[in-house]
């Protein structure tokens, strides 16, 4: 099931698809994705702001999935209709674009893909760059069709943890609780029974997704045929990389735990372990 497309594929279809810039940076990085999109983007690209706009504003957790009505409103405001073909990218290569891909997929958008290698790959292929002031698109009508198998909430996960296959993509030192969590008030460690596959292992140094052969060695052993596969990370962003790679190569449906460790580690009654 194709998830990733090449810069060449996009260049051939630039007049029929909508590029979507979903660049996002960790709070300790002094960069602004929206500002960078304004200054440099793939022609026709809109900016998908899942950190400040397309999110559940009532949640105390960062960038949580909004309800269907809110998502539909925000997508329509971007000039995106349900039937449009979208190609999501970011300026890292492969990092936050997967979050926007997952949000669209969980809301039922069919034709949404991730640009393999992101903006760096586009520029390396000598793709056109627009650095003029962005122009708003005509508002569109967007309809959602929520796909519950792609989504996991904390209460359900806590209740059914024994029958879940949780794959935690945080760095190993955070998974084993060897370093403090970056967010205040969040405990260190991991969920009982979870396995660790750092998301950095799913990309090469240039920000391209690993090959199918590498994925069979690195990712496939972590996936279960009998339990619900759930990807978790720090705050629901990089877990989406694992979901995208598993779907691309193996057609495995992997649910993303939206609250991820920020929610789980901040909940005093949910179990946390530090041993391997």
Secondary structure, DSSP 8 states (H G I E B T S, - for coil): ---EE-HHHHHHTTTTSEEEE-----TTS---HHHHHHHSEETT-EE--TTTTSS-TT-SSTT----HHHHHHHHHHTT--TT--EEEE-SSSSSSHHHHHHHHHHTT--SEEEETTHHHHHHHTT--EE-S---------------GGGEE-HHHHHHTGGGEEEEE-S-HHHHTTSS--SSTT---SB-TT-EE--GGGGB-TTS-B--HHHHHHHTGGG--SSSEEEEE-SSSSTHHHHHHHHHHHH----EEESSHHHHHTT-TTS--B---
